[in-house]
Amino acid sequence: MIDIRYFRFVFAFIMALFMSLIISGVLTYLNLGFADGFFGIWMAGYAKAFAVAYPSILVISPLTTKITKAICVDKSQK
């Protein structure tokens, strides 16, 4: 198993895997439909999307965590 100190990196990796897979698949379908070679085109787009998604999540997640904590309230603590 992976040490908890790498949680941020593992979380971002897994999030990027699923996010880029879904988005690249939807965009490939919307642009081409189920054309010949759809799967190969999708996987090529997926690889490019993942290459952008993973570092983006690593950079953006601390900011989004701060913003989310600023706008959310734990009402059970009152």
QUIVEN-V359538 format. One line per field, one symbol per residue. ss: DSSP state (H for helix, E for strand, - for the rest). psi: psi as a letter, one per 40 degrees, with the letter a starting at -180 (. if undefined). burial: + if it has 9 or more other C-alpha atoms within 8 Angstrom, else -. Layout:
ss->???
psi->???
burial->???
//
This chain:
ss->---HHHHHHHHHHHHHHHHHHHHHHHHHHHHH-----HHHHHHHHHHHHHHHHHHHHHHHHHHHHHHHHHH---HHH-
psi->ihideedddddddddddddddddddddddddeagihedddddddddddddddddddddddddddddddddeihgeee.
burial->-----------++-+++-+++--++--++--------+--++--++--++--++--++--------------------
//
